C-alpha cells in the first residue's frame, strides 16, 4: 500500500476563477510535491491493477461535491505515477475505491491510499 497526504490548492478546484497560468503553476507544484512524498514513503511500487481510496479532510460543513474534490486531487495522483509507485492512472490499471469526507481539518487536505486490486 502507498499512502500520501497533501493539502489541496484551491486554485485546482474545477470552478476556480483566475488565469490558466496560475492554475498550471499550482498543478505543477502539487504534482512535484506529490512525487517527492511518494518517493519518500519508501514502499514497494504496486504492480498491476490498483485501487485508490480518498479521504478528504475539510475545515467546515459546507456542502462539497465529491467529484470536484476528486478532480482537484488529480495532480497528486499524477505525482504518484511520476514517482513510479503505481503503473498509471488510466482506467485499465487504476480504479476509484472508497471516498470519505471528514469534517475537522484546518485546510482542505486529502489522504490517498493506493492498494493492489489483486
N, CA, C and O atoms as a MOPAC input file, in Angstrom:
PM7 MOZYME 1SCF
protein

 N      0.84100 1    -1.17700 1     0.00000 1
 C      0.00000 1     0.00000 1     0.00000 1
 C      0.88600 1     1.24000 1     0.00000 1
 O      1.93900 1     1.27000 1     0.63800 1
 N      0.45200 1     2.24100 1    -0.71100 1
 C      1.12400 1     3.53300 1    -0.75900 1
 C      0.12400 1     4.56900 1    -0.26600 1
 O     -0.97800 1     4.67600 1    -0.80400 1
 N      0.49900 1     5.33100 1     0.75200 1
 C     -0.38100 1     6.37400 1     1.30100 1
 C      0.35900 1     7.69500 1     1.33300 1
 O      1.49600 1     7.76900 1     1.79900 1
 N     -0.29200 1     8.74300 1     0.83200 1
 C      0.26900 1    10.08500 1     0.96000 1
 C     -0.84500 1    11.05300 1     1.31400 1
 O     -2.00800 1    10.84000 1     0.97000 1
 N     -0.47300 1    12.11600 1     2.00400 1
 C     -1.42300 1    13.15200 1     2.41100 1
 C     -0.90800 1    14.48800 1     1.89800 1
 O      0.26100 1    14.82400 1     2.08600 1
 N     -1.78500 1    15.24900 1     1.25000 1
 C     -1.42100 1    16.55100 1     0.69200 1
 C     -2.54900 1    17.55100 1     0.91300 1
 O     -3.72300 1    17.18800 1     0.99200 1
 N     -2.16200 1    18.80900 1     1.00900 1
 C     -3.14500 1    19.88600 1     1.02000 1
 C     -3.58400 1    20.13000 1    -0.42000 1
 O     -2.77100 1    20.07100 1    -1.34300 1
 N     -4.86300 1    20.40100 1    -0.60500 1
 C     -5.37600 1    20.67500 1    -1.94800 1
 C     -5.39700 1    22.17900 1    -2.16900 1
 O     -6.03900 1    22.91900 1    -1.42300 1
 N     -4.70200 1    22.61600 1    -3.18200 1
 C     -4.65400 1    24.03100 1    -3.53300 1
 C     -6.01300 1    24.45300 1    -4.08600 1
 O     -6.54800 1    23.79700 1    -4.97900 1
 N     -6.57200 1    25.53800 1    -3.56600 1
 C     -7.90500 1    25.96800 1    -4.00700 1
 C     -7.93700 1    26.36500 1    -5.47800 1
 O     -9.00700 1    26.39200 1    -6.08700 1
 N     -6.78300 1    26.67200 1    -6.05400 1
 C     -6.74400 1    27.01400 1    -7.48300 1
 C     -6.99000 1    25.80800 1    -8.37600 1
 O     -7.22300 1    25.96700 1    -9.57400 1
 N     -6.94200 1    24.57600 1    -7.80000 1
 C     -7.14000 1    23.36400 1    -8.59200 1
 C     -8.59000 1    22.92000 1    -8.64900 1
 O     -8.91000 1    21.94000 1    -9.32200 1
 N     -9.46800 1    23.62200 1    -7.95800 1
 C    -10.89400 1    23.27700 1    -7.98500 1
 C    -11.43700 1    23.49100 1    -9.39200 1
 O    -11.02500 1    24.41700 1   -10.09000 1
 N    -12.34200 1    22.65100 1    -9.79400 1
 C    -12.88800 1    22.69700 1   -11.15900 1
 C    -13.52000 1    24.04600 1   -11.49400 1
 O    -13.50700 1    24.46500 1   -12.65200 1
 N    -14.07000 1    24.72400 1   -10.49700 1
 C    -14.75600 1    26.00100 1   -10.74300 1
 C    -13.94200 1    27.19700 1   -10.28100 1
 O    -14.49100 1    28.28700 1   -10.12100 1
 N    -12.65900 1    27.02000 1   -10.06500 1
 C    -11.81300 1    28.11900 1    -9.60800 1
 C    -11.70500 1    29.18600 1   -10.69400 1
 O    -11.53500 1    28.87800 1   -11.87300 1
 N    -11.80700 1    30.42100 1   -10.28100 1
 C    -11.64200 1    31.54500 1   -11.20000 1
 C    -10.16800 1    31.91300 1   -11.26200 1
 O     -9.38800 1    31.51300 1   -10.39900 1
 N     -9.79200 1    32.66000 1   -12.26100 1
 C     -8.41000 1    33.08800 1   -12.38500 1
 C     -7.82500 1    32.64100 1   -13.70800 1
 O     -8.49300 1    32.01800 1   -14.53300 1
 N     -6.56200 1    32.97500 1   -13.88500 1
 C     -5.91000 1    32.69000 1   -15.16100 1
 C     -5.48400 1    31.22400 1   -15.24300 1
 O     -5.23500 1    30.57000 1   -14.23000 1
 N     -5.41100 1    30.74100 1   -16.45200 1
 C     -4.97100 1    29.37600 1   -16.68900 1
 C     -3.52700 1    29.20700 1   -16.23800 1
 O     -3.11600 1    28.12000 1   -15.83300 1
 N     -2.75600 1    30.30300 1   -16.31300 1
 C     -1.35200 1    30.24400 1   -15.93300 1
 C     -1.19800 1    29.93600 1   -14.44200 1
 O     -0.35000 1    29.13000 1   -14.05900 1
 N     -2.00800 1    30.57000 1   -13.61000 1
 C     -1.94300 1    30.31900 1   -12.16800 1
 C     -2.35100 1    28.88200 1   -11.84300 1
 O     -1.75800 1    28.23700 1   -10.97800 1
 N     -3.36700 1    28.39400 1   -12.54800 1
 C     -3.79900 1    27.01700 1   -12.32200 1
 C     -2.70900 1    26.04000 1   -12.77400 1
 O     -2.46200 1    25.03700 1   -12.10400 1
 N     -2.06400 1    26.32400 1   -13.89400 1
 C     -0.98800 1    25.46600 1   -14.38600 1
 C      0.19700 1    25.47100 1   -13.42000 1
 O      0.81700 1    24.43400 1   -13.18400 1
 N      0.50200 1    26.62500 1   -12.87200 1
 C      1.60100 1    26.72700 1   -11.90800 1
 C      1.29000 1    25.91900 1   -10.64600 1
 O      2.15200 1    25.21000 1   -10.12600 1
 N      0.05700 1    26.03200 1   -10.16200 1
 C     -0.35700 1    25.27500 1    -8.97400 1
 C     -0.33000 1    23.77500 1    -9.25100 1
 O      0.10100 1    22.99700 1    -8.40000 1
 N     -0.78600 1    23.36600 1   -10.42600 1
 C     -0.78600 1    21.94900 1   -10.80100 1
 C      0.63100 1    21.39300 1   -10.80900 1
 O      0.87600 1    20.30700 1   -10.28400 1
 N      1.55300 1    22.12400 1   -11.39600 1
 C      2.94600 1    21.68300 1   -11.47400 1
 C      3.55300 1    21.55300 1   -10.07700 1
 O      4.26900 1    20.59300 1    -9.79300 1
 N      3.26600 1    22.51300 1    -9.21800 1
 C      3.81100 1    22.49700 1    -7.85500 1
 C      3.27600 1    21.31400 1    -7.04800 1
 O      4.04500 1    20.61800 1    -6.38500 1
 N      1.97100 1    21.08500 1    -7.10300 1
 C      1.35900 1    19.98400 1    -6.35500 1
 C      1.83800 1    18.64100 1    -6.89600 1
 O      2.11100 1    17.72200 1    -6.12400 1
 N      1.94000 1    18.52500 1    -8.19300 1
 C      2.39700 1    17.27100 1    -8.81000 1
 C      3.81900 1    16.93800 1    -8.37300 1
 O      4.11900 1    15.78700 1    -8.05500 1
 N      4.69600 1    17.94200 1    -8.35700 1
 C      6.08200 1    17.72800 1    -7.93100 1
 C      6.14200 1    17.35600 1    -6.44600 1
 O      6.92300 1    16.48800 1    -6.05600 1
 N      5.32800 1    18.00400 1    -5.62600 1
 C      5.30400 1    17.70700 1    -4.19800 1
 C      4.81800 1    16.27400 1    -3.95700 1
 O      5.38400 1    15.55600 1    -3.13300 1
 N      3.77400 1    15.86500 1    -4.67400 1
 C      3.24300 1    14.50700 1    -4.53100 1
 C      4.27800 1    13.47400 1    -4.97700 1
 O      4.40300 1    12.41500 1    -4.36200 1
 N      5.00400 1    13.77100 1    -6.02100 1
 C      6.06500 1    12.86500 1    -6.48800 1
 C      7.10100 1    12.67800 1    -5.39400 1
 O      7.51200 1    11.55500 1    -5.10000 1
 N      7.52100 1    13.78600 1    -4.79100 1
 C      8.51700 1    13.72100 1    -3.73200 1
 C      7.99000 1    12.92800 1    -2.52600 1
 O      8.70200 1    12.08700 1    -1.97900 1
 N      6.75700 1    13.19300 1    -2.11600 1
 C      6.16700 1    12.48400 1    -0.98000 1
 C      6.05700 1    10.98200 1    -1.26300 1
 O      6.33300 1    10.16100 1    -0.38800 1
 N      5.65800 1    10.63200 1    -2.47700 1
 C      5.52000 1     9.21900 1    -2.83200 1
 C      6.87300 1     8.51400 1    -2.81600 1
 O      6.96100 1     7.35000 1    -2.42600 1
 N      7.91100 1     9.20200 1    -3.23200 1
 C      9.24700 1     8.60300 1    -3.22500 1
 C      9.76900 1     8.44800 1    -1.79600 1
 O     10.49700 1     7.50000 1    -1.50200 1
 N      9.39900 1     9.37400 1    -0.90900 1
 C      9.84200 1     9.31900 1     0.48300 1
 C      9.17300 1     8.19400 1     1.25600 1
 O      9.73000 1     7.70100 1     2.23700 1
 N      7.98500 1     7.78300 1     0.82500 1
 C      7.26000 1     6.72900 1     1.52500 1
 C      8.10900 1     5.46800 1     1.59500 1
 O      8.10500 1     4.77000 1     2.60900 1
 N      8.82200 1     5.17900 1     0.54200 1
 C      9.73800 1     4.05200 1     0.54100 1
 C      9.09000 1     2.68600 1     0.38000 1
 O      9.77400 1     1.66600 1     0.46900 1
 N      7.80000 1     2.64600 1     0.14700 1
 C      7.13700 1     1.35800 1    -0.08400 1
 C      7.51200 1     0.82200 1    -1.45000 1
 O      8.00300 1     1.54800 1    -2.31400 1
 N      7.26900 1    -0.46500 1    -1.62200 1
 C      7.49100 1    -1.05900 1    -2.93800 1
 C      6.37700 1    -0.60100 1    -3.86600 1
 O      5.22500 1    -0.48600 1    -3.44800 1
 N      6.71200 1    -0.34000 1    -5.11600 1
 C      5.68000 1     0.06500 1    -6.07700 1
 C      4.61600 1    -1.01600 1    -6.24400 1
 O      4.88900 1    -2.20700 1    -6.09500 1
 N      3.42700 1    -0.58600 1    -6.54900 1
 C      2.31900 1    -1.50900 1    -6.81600 1
 C      2.39900 1    -1.90200 1    -8.28900 1
 O      2.46800 1    -1.04100 1    -9.16600 1
 N      2.38900 1    -3.16800 1    -8.54400 1
 C      2.41600 1    -3.67400 1    -9.92100 1
 C      1.01300 1    -4.13700 1   -10.29300 1
 O      0.30300 1    -4.69400 1    -9.45500 1
 N      0.61900 1    -3.92100 1   -11.50100 1
 C     -0.70600 1    -4.35300 1   -11.95000 1
 C     -1.80000 1    -3.38800 1   -11.51500 1
 O     -1.53800 1    -2.22800 1   -11.19800 1
 N     -3.01300 1    -3.88300 1   -11.50700 1
 C     -4.17300 1    -3.04500 1   -11.19500 1
 C     -4.14700 1    -2.61300 1    -9.73600 1
 O     -3.73100 1    -3.36200 1    -8.85200 1
 N     -4.61000 1    -1.36800 1    -9.50600 1
 C     -4.68500 1    -0.87000 1    -8.13700 1
 C     -5.93700 1    -0.02000 1    -7.95400 1
 O     -6.59400 1     0.39100 1    -8.91000 1
 N     -6.23200 1     0.22200 1    -6.68700 1
 C     -7.40900 1     0.98500 1    -6.28900 1
 C     -6.93900 1     2.15100 1    -5.43000 1
 O     -6.04900 1     1.98700 1    -4.59500 1
 N     -7.52600 1     3.32200 1    -5.62600 1
 C     -7.20400 1     4.46800 1    -4.78600 1
 C     -8.43300 1     4.82600 1    -3.94900 1
 O     -9.53300 1     5.00100 1    -4.47400 1
 N     -8.21800 1     4.93100 1    -2.63000 1
 C     -9.24700 1     5.38400 1    -1.70300 1
 C     -8.92600 1     6.82100 1    -1.31700 1
 O     -7.77600 1     7.15200 1    -1.02600 1
 N     -9.94500 1     7.67100 1    -1.31600 1
 C     -9.77500 1     9.08300 1    -0.99200 1
 C    -10.39400 1     9.37800 1     0.37300 1
 O    -11.53200 1     8.98700 1     0.63500 1
 N     -9.65400 1    10.06200 1     1.23900 1
 C    -10.20200 1    10.59700 1     2.47900 1
 C     -9.93100 1    12.09700 1     2.47100 1
 O     -8.78100 1    12.53200 1     2.53700 1
 N    -10.99200 1    12.87400 1     2.39100 1
 C    -10.86700 1    14.32500 1     2.36600 1
 C    -11.12900 1    14.87800 1     3.75800 1
 O    -12.11700 1    14.52100 1     4.39900 1
 N    -10.25000 1    15.74200 1     4.21600 1
 C    -10.41200 1    16.42700 1     5.49700 1
 C    -10.78200 1    17.86800 1     5.18600 1
 O    -10.00000 1    18.60600 1     4.58600 1
 N    -11.98200 1    18.26200 1     5.59800 1
 C    -12.49900 1    19.59300 1     5.28200 1
 C    -12.63400 1    20.40800 1     6.56400 1
 O    -12.90100 1    19.84200 1     7.62400 1
 N    -12.45300 1    21.73800 1     6.48700 1
 C    -12.47400 1    22.55500 1     7.69800 1
 C    -13.87200 1    22.88200 1     8.23100 1
 O    -14.00900 1    23.30800 1     9.37800 1
 N    -14.90500 1    22.68800 1     7.41600 1
 C    -16.25200 1    23.06200 1     7.85200 1
 C    -17.28300 1    22.14500 1     7.19700 1
 O    -16.93100 1    21.24700 1     6.43300 1
 N    -18.54500 1    22.38000 1     7.50000 1
 C    -19.61100 1    21.51500 1     6.99700 1
 C    -20.21900 1    22.03300 1     5.68000 1
 O    -21.29000 1    21.58600 1     5.27000 1
 N    -19.53800 1    22.96300 1     5.03500 1
 C    -20.03100 1    23.48000 1     3.76500 1
 C    -20.20700 1    22.33100 1     2.77200 1
 O    -19.39600 1    21.40600 1     2.73100 1
 N    -21.25800 1    22.39900 1     1.98600 1
 C    -21.53500 1    21.33200 1     1.02300 1
 C    -20.47400 1    21.32100 1    -0.06700 1
 O    -20.13200 1    22.35700 1    -0.63800 1
 N    -19.96100 1    20.12600 1    -0.34100 1
 C    -18.92900 1    19.95700 1    -1.35800 1
 C    -19.29100 1    18.78500 1    -2.26400 1
 O    -19.92600 1    17.82000 1    -1.83900 1
 N    -18.88200 1    18.89200 1    -3.48700 1
 C    -19.14600 1    17.87000 1    -4.49900 1
 C    -17.97900 1    16.88400 1    -4.51900 1
 O    -16.83900 1    17.28100 1    -4.75900 1
 N    -18.25300 1    15.60700 1    -4.27000 1
 C    -17.19400 1    14.59100 1    -4.26100 1
 C    -16.42500 1    14.54300 1    -5.57500 1
 O    -15.20000 1    14.42300 1    -5.58100 1
 N    -17.14400 1    14.63800 1    -6.67600 1
 C    -16.48100 1    14.55700 1    -7.98800 1
 C    -15.49300 1    15.70900 1    -8.17200 1
 O    -14.40900 1    15.50900 1    -8.72000 1
 N    -15.85400 1    16.90500 1    -7.72300 1
 C    -14.93800 1    18.03900 1    -7.83500 1
 C    -13.73100 1    17.87500 1    -6.91400 1
 O    -12.61900 1    18.26000 1    -7.27400 1
 N    -13.94500 1    17.30900 1    -5.73700 1
 C    -12.82100 1    17.06700 1    -4.82900 1
 C    -11.83800 1    16.06700 1    -5.44400 1
 O    -10.62400 1    16.25800 1    -5.37400 1
 N    -12.36700 1    15.01300 1    -6.03900 1
 C    -11.50400 1    14.01500 1    -6.67800 1
 C    -10.74200 1    14.64500 1    -7.84200 1
 O     -9.55000 1    14.39500 1    -8.01900 1
 N    -11.43200 1    15.46000 1    -8.62900 1
 C    -10.78500 1    16.12600 1    -9.76300 1
 C     -9.66800 1    17.05200 1    -9.27500 1
 O     -8.62400 1    17.15400 1    -9.92000 1
 N     -9.87700 1    17.71800 1    -8.15400 1
 C     -8.86900 1    18.62900 1    -7.61100 1
 C     -7.61400 1    17.90400 1    -7.15800 1
 O     -6.54300 1    18.50500 1    -7.07500 1
 N     -7.73900 1    16.62100 1    -6.86600 1
 C     -6.57800 1    15.85700 1    -6.40300 1
 C     -5.88700 1    15.09600 1    -7.53500 1
 O     -4.98800 1    14.29600 1    -7.27200 1
 N     -6.28000 1    15.32300 1    -8.76600 1
 C     -5.68100 1    14.65100 1    -9.92200 1
 C     -4.17500 1    14.88200 1   -10.03900 1
 O     -3.45400 1    13.93300 1   -10.34900 1
 N     -3.65800 1    16.10200 1    -9.80500 1
 C     -2.20000 1    16.27500 1    -9.88000 1
 C     -1.44400 1    15.45200 1    -8.83400 1
 O     -0.27800 1    15.11400 1    -9.03900 1
 N     -2.09500 1    15.13000 1    -7.72000 1
 C     -1.45900 1    14.29000 1    -6.70400 1
 C     -1.30100 1    12.87200 1    -7.24700 1
 O     -0.24800 1    12.25400 1    -7.09000 1
 N     -2.34200 1    12.36500 1    -7.87800 1
 C     -2.27300 1    11.03500 1    -8.49000 1
 C     -1.18600 1    11.02100 1    -9.56700 1
 O     -0.41800 1    10.06400 1    -9.66600 1
 N     -1.12500 1    12.07500 1   -10.36500 1
 C     -0.09300 1    12.16000 1   -11.40500 1
 C      1.31000 1    12.13100 1   -10.79700 1
 O      2.21500 1    11.51800 1   -11.36400 1
 N      1.49600 1    12.78500 1    -9.65700 1
 C      2.79000 1    12.77800 1    -8.98500 1
 C      3.17400 1    11.38800 1    -8.50400 1
 O      4.34400 1    11.01000 1    -8.56000 1
 N      2.19200 1    10.62500 1    -8.03100 1
 C      2.45600 1     9.25200 1    -7.59100 1
 C      2.85200 1     8.38400 1    -8.79100 1
 O      3.71800 1     7.51700 1    -8.67800 1
 N      2.21600 1     8.62400 1    -9.93000 1
 C      2.60000 1     7.91100 1   -11.16900 1
 C      4.01800 1     8.31100 1   -11.56000 1
 O      4.82900 1     7.45400 1   -11.91000 1
 N      4.32600 1     9.61100 1   -11.50200 1
 C      5.67500 1    10.08700 1   -11.84600 1
 C      6.74000 1     9.43800 1   -10.96500 1
 O      7.85600 1     9.18700 1   -11.42000 1
 N      6.39600 1     9.16700 1    -9.70600 1
 C      7.34200 1     8.54400 1    -8.77800 1
 C      7.51700 1     7.05500 1    -9.05300 1
 O      8.40700 1     6.41800 1    -8.48900 1
 N      6.67400 1     6.49900 1    -9.91700 1
 C      6.76200 1     5.08200 1   -10.24900 1
 C      6.14100 1     4.16400 1    -9.20100 1
 O      6.41800 1     2.96500 1    -9.18800 1
 N      5.31000 1     4.71400 1    -8.32700 1
 C      4.70400 1     3.90800 1    -7.26200 1
 C      3.46000 1     3.16000 1    -7.72400 1
 O      3.08400 1     2.15400 1    -7.12200 1
 N      2.82300 1     3.63800 1    -8.77900 1
 C      1.70000 1     2.93000 1    -9.39800 1
 C      1.95600 1     2.92600 1   -10.90300 1
 O      2.63900 1     3.81400 1   -11.41400 1
 N      1.41300 1     1.92900 1   -11.62500 1
 C      1.75400 1     1.78300 1   -13.04500 1
 C      1.15300 1     2.83900 1   -13.96400 1
 O      1.64000 1     3.01400 1   -15.08100 1
 N      0.13200 1     3.53500 1   -13.54000 1
 C     -0.50400 1     4.54300 1   -14.37400 1
 C     -1.78400 1     5.01100 1   -13.72900 1
 O     -2.13900 1     4.57400 1   -12.63400 1
 N     -2.47800 1     5.90800 1   -14.41800 1
 C     -3.73500 1     6.40700 1   -13.86700 1
 C     -4.89500 1     6.24900 1   -14.85200 1
 O     -5.93000 1     6.90100 1   -14.71300 1
 N     -4.71500 1     5.39300 1   -15.83300 1
 C     -5.79200 1     5.16700 1   -16.79700 1
 C     -6.70700 1     4.04900 1   -16.30000 1
 O     -6.36000 1     3.32300 1   -15.36800 1
 N     -7.84700 1     3.91900 1   -16.91200 1
 C     -8.90500 1     3.03600 1   -16.42900 1
 C     -8.51800 1     1.56800 1   -16.35700 1
 O     -9.12700 1     0.80800 1   -15.60400 1
 N     -7.51900 1     1.15500 1   -17.12200 1
 C     -7.12900 1    -0.25600 1   -17.11300 1
 C     -6.31900 1    -0.64500 1   -15.87600 1
 O     -6.24100 1    -1.82600 1   -15.53500 1
 N     -5.71800 1     0.33300 1   -15.20500 1
 C     -4.88400 1    -0.00300 1   -14.05000 1
 C     -5.29800 1     0.67400 1   -12.74600 1
 O     -4.86300 1     0.24500 1   -11.67700 1
 N     -6.12200 1     1.71500 1   -12.80000 1
 C     -6.48300 1     2.43200 1   -11.58000 1
 C     -7.99600 1     2.60600 1   -11.47800 1
 O     -8.64400 1     3.09700 1   -12.40200 1
 N     -8.54000 1     2.19500 1   -10.34200 1
 C     -9.97000 1     2.35200 1   -10.07000 1
 C    -10.15700 1     3.16400 1    -8.80000 1
 O     -9.29800 1     3.17500 1    -7.91900 1
 N    -11.28600 1     3.83700 1    -8.72200 1
 C    -11.62200 1     4.58600 1    -7.51700 1
 C    -12.30300 1     3.65200 1    -6.53200 1
 O    -13.24200 1     2.93600 1    -6.87900 1
 N    -11.81900 1     3.67000 1    -5.31000 1
 C    -12.40100 1     2.87100 1    -4.24500 1
 C    -13.33800 1     3.71300 1    -3.40100 1
 O    -14.27200 1     4.33200 1    -3.91200 1
 N    -13.07800 1     3.72900 1    -2.10000 1
 C    -13.92000 1     4.47700 1    -1.16600 1
 C    -13.59300 1     5.96300 1    -1.20900 1
 O    -12.44400 1     6.35700 1    -1.41200 1
 N    -14.62400 1     6.77900 1    -1.01500 1
 C    -14.45200 1     8.21700 1    -0.88600 1
 C    -15.10600 1     8.61400 1     0.43200 1
 O    -16.29600 1     8.38300 1     0.64500 1
 N    -14.31000 1     9.21600 1     1.31100 1
 C    -14.78400 1     9.59000 1     2.63500 1
 C    -14.48000 1    11.06600 1     2.85900 1
 O    -13.40200 1    11.54600 1     2.51000 1
 N    -15.43200 1    11.77900 1     3.44100 1
 C    -15.22300 1    13.18000 1     3.78300 1
 C    -15.31500 1    13.30900 1     5.29600 1
 O    -16.31100 1    12.91500 1     5.90300 1
 N    -14.25900 1    13.87100 1     5.90600 1
 C    -14.17600 1    14.02100 1     7.35400 1
 C    -14.12200 1    15.50900 1     7.67200 1
 O    -13.26800 1    16.22900 1     7.15400 1
 N    -15.03300 1    15.96800 1     8.52300 1
 C    -15.05900 1    17.37300 1     8.94000 1
 C    -14.09800 1    17.54100 1    10.11400 1
 O    -14.08500 1    16.73100 1    11.04000 1
 N    -13.30000 1    18.59700 1    10.06200 1
 C    -12.42900 1    18.88600 1    11.18900 1
 C    -10.97700 1    19.09600 1    10.82600 1
 O    -10.10300 1    18.86900 1    11.66300 1
 N    -10.69600 1    19.51000 1     9.63800 1
 C     -9.32300 1    19.82500 1     9.25800 1
 C     -9.09100 1    21.31700 1     9.31900 1
 O    -10.04100 1    22.09300 1     9.42200 1
 N     -7.84400 1    21.72100 1     9.25700 1
 C     -7.52100 1    23.14400 1     9.22600 1
 C     -7.66900 1    23.66700 1     7.79900 1
 O     -8.28200 1    24.70800 1     7.56300 1
 N     -7.10000 1    22.93200 1     6.86700 1
 C     -7.20000 1    23.24700 1     5.44100 1
 C     -7.85600 1    22.06500 1     4.74300 1
 O     -8.03000 1    20.99800 1     5.33200 1
 N     -8.21300 1    22.26600 1     3.49400 1
 C     -8.72200 1    21.15600 1     2.68500 1
 C     -7.53700 1    20.25600 1     2.35300 1
 O     -6.60000 1    20.66700 1     1.66800 1
 N     -7.59300 1    19.03200 1     2.84400 1
 C     -6.49700 1    18.07600 1     2.70200 1
 C     -7.05800 1    16.74900 1     2.22300 1
 O     -8.21500 1    16.42400 1     2.48900 1
 N     -6.24500 1    15.98800 1     1.52400 1
 C     -6.67400 1    14.66400 1     1.06900 1
 C     -5.60400 1    13.63500 1     1.41100 1
 O     -4.40700 1    13.89500 1     1.29100 1
 N     -6.05300 1    12.47800 1     1.83400 1
 C     -5.17500 1    11.32600 1     2.03100 1
 C     -5.55000 1    10.31900 1     0.96500 1
 O     -6.70900 1     9.91800 1     0.86400 1
 N     -4.57800 1     9.90900 1     0.17300 1
 C     -4.80100 1     8.92700 1    -0.86800 1
 C     -4.13200 1     7.62800 1    -0.45700 1
 O     -2.94500 1     7.60400 1    -0.13000 1
 N     -4.89700 1     6.55700 1    -0.47800 1
 C     -4.38600 1     5.22500 1    -0.16700 1
 C     -4.48100 1     4.38700 1    -1.44400 1
 O     -5.57700 1     4.07200 1    -1.90800 1
 N     -3.34700 1     4.03600 1    -1.99500 1
 C     -3.29200 1     3.19300 1    -3.18900 1
 C     -3.03800 1     1.75800 1    -2.72300 1
 O     -2.10600 1     1.50300 1    -1.96000 1
 N     -3.86500 1     0.83600 1    -3.18100 1
 C     -3.70600 1    -0.56600 1    -2.79100 1
 C     -3.87200 1    -1.44700 1    -4.02000 1
 O     -4.52500 1    -1.07500 1    -4.99500 1
 N     -3.27400 1    -2.60200 1    -3.94600 1
 C     -3.34000 1    -3.54400 1    -5.05300 1
 C     -4.77300 1    -4.07900 1    -5.19000 1
 O     -5.44100 1    -4.34700 1    -4.19200 1
 N     -5.22400 1    -4.22800 1    -6.41400 1
 C     -6.56300 1    -4.78100 1    -6.66100 1
 C     -6.53700 1    -6.29700 1    -6.67700 1
 O     -7.59000 1    -6.93300 1    -6.69300 1
 N     -5.37800 1    -6.87100 1    -6.67300 1
 C     -5.25800 1    -8.33900 1    -6.73600 1
 C     -5.41200 1    -8.97500 1    -5.37500 1
 O     -5.33800 1   -10.19700 1    -5.25300 1

